[in-house]
């Protein structure tokens, strides 16, 4: 009887262990199922959150960057630089290398380089080409013919390929490649473009009040009125849908050009180009004479951007023949007049039509000081770079736009006591712009770097 009781007790213990094991197994299964349910629920919540975010983005005001069907984004490899200079401007040419770093550059000079200069040019990725001065002078500057021919000399030196946009200016023109790439989004480099918003007209140039200088809007402006919204740099939270294609104060409504031609401009502003209103429209049907009396041209110090589509359509020999045959007072006028004769006219990037402060080509030459020839524009520009990232935030939206969208600046060599001084100003501008761009893009606080730039340049 004792042995049987012990067996029953042992069996009872085994059953209890089995029950306990079964219960543990059920608990583990329930816990695993609960974890699976939680995971599936988390996945569903994540999907819902993603849908909510997508819906929120789709319902935001139309102030975000537009995605064009044929959106184009470029890199430094798509850029080339053409610089017109002379041997007296070597300090400026050397100082500008910091901004042209990594971009193929052609420099047209009035002399052949020494071995030391050739080595320095090669290290900077520059190709130097020779074209003589005008003797005797036929305009204000003996290098004006070379200036006007520099883009075509550069196109030849680059074998007519390997780039999409040529940034062209003098030795005292500074281009900002990051802003250029930002501004060129949406532009088709195969369309023959001469791009600038800084034009001479009736002895004046540049500012928004001088909007009567004939120009077209780019081809893609036909489908996208506010071209600012096509760039990654667009930062506004609002959009003026009713913004006019002709800003206040302008007498000309710029046509959309694919490309821009003298005939289009004449049709848009017959009185401005032809004089007599009753005969103007009929005259626009034939060859449109260049408006010499209005002193119309691109502004060389501010520079221009030319597409490879333009330069592929123009023969160096034909352009040289034309440029040597025209009579005018400057190289920029020679070039503009001969481009006009070949059927091409300037295109405005179109940014400032919707926000006047978003001017691209040397905007500070028109801002804050009337006497731009004294270099005040560069002084104000570097100050605004400092203000834009200051804790006090003294750079307002207009100030930010002027900095953010500008693609070029003119460091007028003639406004300085020497070329060496002008070169130091170019160095200062390049260094401060690099500092500002980095600070602006990263929203970092200002540092003593700004002031140390001045000290480093001053002390050599």
FENTATA-V446808 format. One record per helix or strand of 3 or more residues. SS is the DSSP state (helix for helix, strand for strand). FROM is the first residue (numbers start at 0). LEN is the number of residues. If there is no record, write none. Layout:
<<SS;FROM;LEN> <SS;FROM;LEN>>
//
This chain:
<<helix;1;57> <helix;75;3> <strand;78;6> <helix;86;12> <strand;103;6> <helix;114;9> <strand;125;5> <helix;143;14> <strand;164;6> <strand;172;3> <helix;176;7> <strand;198;3> <helix;207;3> <helix;218;4> <helix;226;4> <helix;261;7> <helix;269;5> <helix;276;7> <helix;291;3> <strand;303;4> <helix;307;4> <helix;315;10> <helix;330;11> <helix;350;3> <helix;362;4> <helix;371;3> <helix;375;13> <helix;396;9> <strand;407;3> <helix;412;3> <helix;418;24> <helix;448;11>>
//
